Amino acid sequence: MKIRLILFSLIGLMLSNQSGFSQDIASWGADTLEIANTAKGATYLTEEEKKVILLMNLARMDGKAFSKRVAIPYITKNGLDNDEYLTTLVEDLEKTKGLHLLAPHHKLHESAAHHAYDMGHKGLIGHESSDGTTHMVRMHRYHVGEKMAESLCYGYNEATDIVMQLLLDEAIETRVNRYHIIGPAFHHVGVSIKPHREYDHNAVIDFSSK
């Protein structure tokens, strides 16, 4: 399966109702899932948006386990074994252990939702708003962090697809989206998944250092 375009920058009953996602995380213990599920009380997020944060946190907590339980099965299932970024992804995940968890932030979610709706409604792609506003200006209208960044994914609305596409980061040579997820720079995150006129779906993830 050809990876769609990516631009630069639950536990309990909920899991049992999402069989594919449940299989992705079934081998983690309940205590680990509870710790990683920092968005469980974020009522402004959809269940799939919460799952994006959960999966990112599992990768940050134990990249080696994430590689074995999520990344490699996903790559095999989708026929991506020959993807040139696979080797570096496995290497990077192997080195990832014990990073602080990403916490959901309501204002970052508002920034992400604004952009996801804007791009989806207009059928556009990229970080720049339809009115020409840069992503950093937009993000700072909602929240001010010492360091901020944004990742975009088109064509998917399920958490595992979104997180894996960004971790593989096929479209970006420097793999900035991967390091947004499994790097130490960011502490807070906002996630929004919206319909897209051209790509069916688009996901916006806004990160902040504080």
BATORDO-910903 format. One line per field, with one value per residue (C-alpha): z, y, x negated. Coordinates in pm, 1 decimal, decimal comma. Layout:
N
up <- [Z ...]
north <- [Y ...]
east <- [X ...]
! end
This chain:
210
up <- [0,0 -100,3 191,3 156,6 160,9 488,2 517,8 750,9 959,7 2650,0 2820,2 2896,8 2676,4 2442,0 2348,4 2311,9 2055,3 1839,9 1751,6 1535,5 1787,8 2072,3 1900,1 1863,8 2239,0 2378,6 2511,7 2729,5 3090,6 3222,1 3450,6 3158,5 2946,4 3231,7 3270,4 2896,6 2855,0 2960,1 2745,6 2908,0 3080,6 2786,2 2700,7 2409,1 2219,9 2016,9 2112,5 1808,9 1899,6 2250,0 2097,1 1896,5 2222,5 2388,9 2107,0 2101,4 2475,0 2447,4 2191,3 2420,9 2724,9 2556,6 2190,4 2169,6 2288,5 2056,4 1763,2 1842,1 1923,6 1688,7 1431,5 1287,3 1273,4 1103,5 850,7 774,5 747,7 503,5 289,1 383,7 457,9 186,4 291,2 306,5 636,3 815,9 928,2 1076,7 1245,3 1420,5 1520,8 1659,6 1849,1 1999,9 2148,3 2289,1 2653,9 2949,1 2786,7 2971,0 2856,6 2627,5 2800,4 2609,5 2598,0 2521,0 2347,4 2128,8 2035,0 1934,5 1714,0 1554,5 1507,1 1343,8 1088,6 1028,6 955,5 740,0 526,1 505,4 415,8 150,1 21,8 88,8 228,7 421,5 739,7 610,1 672,1 379,8 460,9 444,2 819,7 904,5 1137,8 1406,9 1407,8 1422,3 1701,8 1908,3 1886,5 2097,6 2311,6 2370,4 2425,3 2423,0 2137,4 1917,3 1611,7 1397,2 1220,1 946,9 806,0 514,3 412,3 746,5 1037,8 1258,2 1530,9 1441,4 1076,9 1172,9 1427,5 1206,9 899,3 1100,2 1254,9 915,5 791,4 431,4 281,6 499,0 469,6 815,2 975,3 1182,0 1238,0 1388,3 1629,3 1727,0 1857,5 2007,2 2084,2 2419,3 2308,0 2370,2 2673,3 2552,6 2247,4 2067,4 1817,9 1570,2 1299,6 1047,7 707,3 403,4 67,1 -136,1 92,2 286,1 620,8 766,8 1108,4 1269,9 1575,5 1747,5 1996,1 2260,1 2506,7 2782,9]
north <- [0,0 336,7 570,9 880,7 1228,7 1358,6 1718,4 1867,3 1996,3 363,5 164,4 -85,1 -89,9 171,3 -59,7 -366,7 -182,3 -101,1 -441,8 -322,4 -67,8 -313,4 -560,3 -289,3 -236,8 -565,0 -678,5 -371,2 -400,3 -211,9 0,8 110,5 196,7 395,6 599,7 660,0 761,5 1123,1 1241,3 1018,9 1315,5 1556,5 1571,8 1808,1 1534,9 1256,7 899,1 868,7 1190,7 1053,5 735,8 937,3 1079,6 737,5 579,0 862,3 822,5 445,2 506,2 762,1 533,9 228,3 260,5 -94,5 -237,2 -3,6 -121,5 -486,6 -449,0 -173,1 -51,8 -378,9 -547,6 -235,9 -228,2 -600,0 -580,8 -289,6 -426,0 -154,6 -391,1 -235,8 120,8 307,4 469,0 142,5 77,4 421,9 409,0 82,2 221,8 539,9 351,2 119,0 427,1 576,7 498,9 677,6 1012,1 1237,7 1195,3 1432,9 1598,6 1724,6 2100,7 2254,9 2564,4 2357,6 2147,8 2464,9 2567,7 2222,6 2209,6 2553,0 2442,2 2096,8 2250,9 2526,6 2287,5 2028,1 2270,8 2444,4 2127,1 2266,4 2121,8 2265,7 2460,8 2800,8 2898,9 2975,0 3346,9 3329,9 3317,1 3113,1 2818,3 2980,3 3295,4 3086,1 2866,1 3163,7 3310,4 3016,6 2932,5 3059,3 2808,5 2843,7 2594,1 2491,0 2271,0 2112,7 1779,4 1710,1 1384,8 1344,8 1054,7 883,4 915,8 624,7 676,1 391,8 502,5 864,9 793,3 536,9 760,0 1039,7 806,7 665,1 1026,5 921,8 1266,9 1444,3 1366,1 1503,0 1306,8 1604,5 1457,7 1145,4 1350,4 1561,4 1237,0 1059,5 1354,3 1534,2 1885,2 1887,4 1838,5 1939,9 1848,1 1925,1 1683,0 1732,1 1498,5 1647,8 1557,7 1680,7 1763,0 1616,5 1356,4 1236,1 1319,0 1536,0 1527,7 1822,1 1776,2 2088,1 2052,0 2287,9 2276,4 2411,8]
east <- [0,0 -136,7 -186,5 28,4 -113,0 -254,6 -375,8 -634,9 -588,0 887,5 909,9 1195,1 1504,7 1370,6 1083,0 1300,3 1511,0 1207,0 1064,9 774,7 660,4 710,7 480,1 216,2 193,6 325,0 -12,6 -66,7 40,6 341,3 122,4 -97,7 204,7 355,7 35,8 0,8 363,8 309,7 602,1 864,4 1030,7 1008,7 1378,7 1315,5 1126,3 1284,1 1197,4 970,5 788,2 732,5 591,4 338,5 201,1 206,1 6,9 -246,7 -295,0 -342,5 -616,5 -779,0 -763,1 -914,7 -1005,7 -1137,5 -805,9 -617,5 -829,2 -756,4 -387,5 -271,2 -525,4 -654,2 -309,7 -169,9 -454,0 -414,6 -35,8 -53,0 -335,8 -583,6 -872,7 -1085,8 -1019,4 -1351,4 -1257,6 -1183,6 -1540,2 -1588,5 -1248,1 -1329,8 -1669,3 -1514,5 -1245,1 -1505,4 -1677,6 -1356,7 -1289,3 -1134,8 -1053,5 -811,9 -453,4 -268,7 24,3 328,5 371,2 709,5 570,1 338,0 638,8 824,1 531,7 516,9 894,4 897,5 638,9 788,0 1127,4 977,5 771,9 1046,7 1323,8 1112,3 945,3 597,2 274,3 -17,7 -79,8 27,5 389,6 618,2 585,7 205,3 142,7 -165,9 -129,0 -343,2 -133,7 182,3 54,8 -58,2 290,5 403,8 101,7 -252,0 -529,9 -905,3 -917,0 -624,9 -578,5 -310,8 -268,9 -13,7 120,2 361,2 579,8 631,4 871,6 761,8 503,4 266,9 247,9 186,6 -85,7 -259,6 -256,7 -416,9 -673,2 -770,7 -780,2 -835,4 -786,7 -1043,4 -1413,2 -1495,9 -1209,3 -1097,4 -750,4 -906,0 -1111,6 -812,3 -663,1 -966,3 -1192,7 -1237,1 -1138,8 -764,9 -542,4 -196,2 6,7 329,3 483,4 765,1 896,1 1138,6 1286,2 1094,6 1248,5 961,4 799,8 1108,2 943,9 670,2 508,4 330,5 107,6 -24,8 -311,5 -443,9 -731,1 -507,5]
! end
